[in-house]
Amino acid sequence: MSHQLMSAESLTPEAPSPRPSSARLHDYRRAKEADPDFEPLRRQVSTIIDAILADNAPDEAEVREKLRRHVARNPGRPEQALLGHLISMADRQDEAG
């Protein structure tokens, strides 16, 4: 599978958006132009995203909110949403330490 997961453009930080609606958050599972090669990956990534967002630990609220923003910016592409989230969290850790 030689698909490019992210473009440099999708990793560019954007201004914070209002919290996405619950219905919009669940759109990340439905790719408009679904590539069948990505379906197993998308199911696995969707499970990971759901688990993170279902957590209610108060000290992780900011992390969940950032993940929600990535999901809202990448409808139908949960793999790109999670990748963008992980990269932004790694960059944050690099800056902090």
N, C-alpha and C positions, 0 to 999 in steps of 0.2 A: 504494500500500500504506500504510494508515494504522493500523498496529498499534503499540501501545505496547510498547517493548522491555523497559523495566525499571520496576518500581515502586520507590518510595522505600524501601519495606520491604526489598527485596532488596539495596539498597546499604548497609544498616546493617551496620557491622562486627560480627562475631560472635567469640566466643572461639575460639582456634585449636582445630581438630579434629585427631584423629590422622590420620596419612597415609592417604588412601583407598586401597583395594586397586586393583590393576590392572584387574580386571573392572569395578569401579565407575567408574573413569575413562573407560572406553570406552562407558559408558551415555550419555554426553553426546551421542552421535550419534543416539540413538533417542528421539525425542519420543513421549510417550505419546499425546498428541492432536495429531498432526502437522498443521500448516497447510501445504498445498501451496505457498502463496506464499513460505514461508520456506525451502523445501528448497534452492534454489540458494545462498542465503545461508548456510545451515547447513553445506552441503558446503564452501564456501570457508572459513568460520570453523573448521571441523573440521581442514582442512588446515593452517591457521595454528597452531592449538593443538598439533597433532601435531608440527609443525616446532619449536616452542618447547620442548615437552617432550622431544623427541629430542636436543636439544643437550645436550652433557655438559660444557660449560665450568664449571669449579669456581666461578668468580666470579659465575655466574648461578644457582647452586643455590637461593638464597633466592627469587629471582623465580619459578623453576619451581615451587617448593613453594607459593607464594602462588597461582599459577595453578591448581595441582592442587586447592587448597581451593575456589576459585571454581567449578571444574568439578564438584566433588563436591556443592556447594550448589545447582547448577542442572542436574540430570539431564535430558537431552532438550532442553536449551536452550543450545547452545554459544554462540549469539550473546549471550545474557545473561551467560554466564560470562566471555567475553572482554571485554565492555563493562565489567562490574564490575571485572575485573582492571585494565583500562586506567585506569579512573577512580581506583582505589585507588593505582596507581603514580603518576598525575599528582598526586594529593593528597600523596603522600609527597615528590615532588620539590618541590612548593610549600612544604611545611614545611621542607625542607632548604635551600631557597635563596632 
